[in-house]
Amino acid sequence: MLATPRPRSTFSNAQIAAYFYSPCRNQYDEPVPEYFRCRCWKIRKQTSRNGFTNLMQHVRSEHPTFQEEMLAATTAQTSSVAH
């Protein structure tokens, strides 16, 4: 059985990750490499080996209306030149 193809996103994976995630910080307020905190406070790991896969998997499953949310946000928040 073939899976239905996912509709093409208006935003790139990098833009989506920048909108939803911020770097985790240690007790000295220094960024912790590879770990990012979502707006819903869940922490995900991103490695160079898997790119945005872990981050995007979380966004797609936990924030199903992410495209509408990002379209409603300002251009500065989405790091986009134009929607």
C-alpha positions in Angstrom: 0.0 0.0 0.0 1.4 3.4 -1.0 1.4 6.2 1.5 -0.2 9.5 0.4 2.5 12.0 -0.4 2.8 14.9 2.1 1.8 18.3 0.7 4.7 20.6 -0.1 5.5 22.9 2.8 5.5 26.7 2.4 8.5 26.9 4.6 11.9 25.1 4.6 12.9 22.7 7.3 15.4 25.3 8.5 12.7 28.0 8.8 10.4 25.7 10.7 13.1 24.6 13.1 14.1 28.2 13.7 10.5 29.2 14.4 9.7 26.3 16.8 13.1 25.6 18.5 15.7 27.4 20.5 19.0 26.0 21.7 19.1 24.4 25.1 21.4 26.0 27.6 23.4 24.6 30.5 23.7 26.1 34.1 26.2 28.7 32.8 23.7 29.9 30.1 25.9 28.4 27.3 24.2 26.6 24.4 24.3 22.8 24.6 25.2 21.5 21.1 22.7 19.2 19.4 19.8 19.8 21.9 16.9 22.1 21.1 13.8 23.1 23.1 10.5 23.4 21.2 7.9 26.1 22.0 5.9 23.3 23.8 9.0 22.8 26.1 9.9 19.3 24.7 13.6 18.8 24.1 14.8 17.1 20.9 18.3 16.2 19.7 19.5 17.2 16.3 22.7 15.7 14.9 24.6 16.5 11.7 24.0 12.8 10.7 20.2 13.1 10.7 19.7 16.8 9.9 16.3 18.1 10.7 14.6 14.7 10.9 14.0 14.5 14.7 13.0 18.2 14.9 10.5 18.0 12.0 9.1 14.6 13.1 8.1 16.3 16.4 6.6 19.4 14.7 4.6 17.3 12.3 3.2 15.1 15.0 2.7 17.5 17.9 1.9 20.7 15.9 -0.2 19.7 13.0 -1.3 23.3 12.2 2.3 24.5 12.1 2.0 26.0 8.6 -1.0 28.0 9.5 0.6 29.1 12.7 3.7 30.2 10.8 1.7 32.0 8.1 -0.1 34.0 10.8 3.2 34.9 12.4 5.2 38.0 11.4 8.0 37.8 8.8 10.6 38.4 11.5 9.4 35.4 13.5 9.6 33.0 10.6 12.9 34.3 9.3 11.3 34.6 5.9 11.6 37.3 3.3 8.0 37.0 2.3 5.3 34.3 2.9 
